[in-house]
Structure formats: structure tokens, C-alpha cells
Amino acid sequence: MDIRQLKAFVAIAESGTFTAGAARVHVTQAAISMQIRQLETESRAQLFIRAPRRVILTEAGEKLLV
């Protein structure tokens, strides 16, 4: 877990989409997706529910955000 992954996580959580989160931290959508995939692997928890055109924090995601 590194600071880039955590910044990406917060950006997505606050903006509601991977695309908007990526723009917020100035990376591509593919790069931010990879960062979140790595963060989820390292934390052994799904952090977002991927819905069409938005994401929803899971319980684990809400705990990480606090």
C-alpha cells in the first residue's frame, strides 16, 4: 500500500467514478484502475462495487476512507 494508491482511492471515493478520480490525480483511467486493483489485492478486500457509470464504496472501502 502506497500513497499513490491511497490518493487514487480517495479521489474515486469522492468523485464517484474511476474516470473523474483519474482526472483528479492526473493519471489515466487504466493507471488508476491498476492502482485500485493492487490496493484491493494488498488489503484482501473489495473496496468498490463497480456499477454502470459510478462506484459505490463497500463496507471495507468506507472503513478505509475514515
N, C-alpha and C positions, 0 to 999 in steps of 0.2 A: 504494500500500500504506500503510495507516494502522494505528494502534494498536488501533482497534476491530476491524478485520478480523483482526489477529493474535490478539487476546484471544478472539475468536469461534472462530478456528481451533483454538487450544489447548483451549478449553472442549469443543469437539466431539471432538477427538482423545482427550482424557482421559475424557470421559463415554461415548463410543461411539455417540451419536445426536445428530441435529440438535435434537430436542426437548429433551433433557436439557441440551445445550450452551446452548440459548437460555435455559432457566430459570436456568442458572448465571450468565449475564451479564445477566439481567433484560431480555431483549428477546423479541419474538415469534419463532416458528419461521420465519415468512415473512421477517422482517428479517434473521435470521441466515443464511438461505439466500441472500439477496441479497448480503450481505457476503462470503460464501464464493464466490459466483459472480463477484463483482468481483475478489476476490483471485486466483482461478484465471485470470481474463482477464488481469489485470496481470502475473501470473507466467508466463503462457503454459504452464501445466501443470495437469493434473488432480491435485488433492490428495487426494481421497477416492474410493473405489469405493462407490457407493451400493447397499447390499444391503437386502433387506427387514428392517426393524427394527434395523438397525445400519449403521455405516460402517466401512470399512477404509482405513487410510492407504495411499496409493500410495508408490512409491519417492521421488517428489518431495515428497510430504507428510511422509515420515519425515525427509528431509533438512531440510525447513523446521522441523520440530519440534525438531531437535537444535540 
